[in-house]
């Protein structure tokens, strides 16, 4: 390899990493392949050495993929959540049409798993697409020079790109719909697993304030059907006069629907429920779920399209093109 000044740049090898970390080449190989035969402190020392030296082992030499295959790392926080499954399916379909290989990582929505994935991902893929909660500094440190497309967040680091989700107009339409149905005590079930309120909550509060109704009727809910049920019980215990609920996502909404029936409340006559995501699953519940819906197929396909542009050096899509808007999709629950 030759630098712009004409000087030869020697590629960092596994020997350099072994020498820097004070271990054998075999230990380096085991650490980079995630083997359990070595102590955690030794593995971390090797990973730190590789990162410090800028070493990226050849995924071809490791036999992970064919040399003529582009490999994308798709990082998903929870494959048990149908929303992320739908996004992953559309990304896989888009990658398949290009003849690309996709490695899917499920971080179980845990920061530790996310960092663990980042530690090994650089040796396995050509680019990364997905959802991350860690800082961009951490992303940059673990994926030096690798194209990255973040889904559902906005990037600041120049070499990153991001797909933004804009649900503000859809949430405003949802609140306006409930107001038109005569509801004035409208609550929300927000994501309980985050230290800060969600952006969807901010959209809800703004919409509620715009209509002059109480915006403080909010309870937390885990991202599951059981979490939705527990969240609804807590919300109604604190505010028994609530007659309509907007939820962080459709899974929570489906749990709320189930819990409302258990409590003897008719939906939507005695309790209206609106979700967010627009899952296909929402059409299968009774009554069919009203939701602020996203085009999950476009979301996954757009991410793959953008990472393809970054990999080939083509002009990337601009910020206005990298937005997926949500809109109210009527059902029978509100």
Secondary structure, DSSP 8 states (H G I E B T S, - for coil): -B-TTS-B-----HHHHHHHHTS-HHHHHHHHTT-SSS-HHHHHHHHHHHHHHT----TTTTTSS-TT--EEEEEES-TTSHHHHHHHHHHHHHHHHTT-EEEEEE-TT-HHHHHHHHHHHTTT-SEEEE---S-HHHHHHHSTT-EEEEESS---STTEEEEEEE-HHHHHHHHHHHHHTT---EEEEEETT-SS--HHHHHHHHHHHHTT-----EEEE-SSHHHHHHHHHHHHHH-TT--EEEESSHHHHHHHHHHHHHTT--TTTT-EEEEEE--GGGGGSSS--EEEE--HHHHHHHHHHHHHHHHHT-----GGGSEEE-EEE--S--
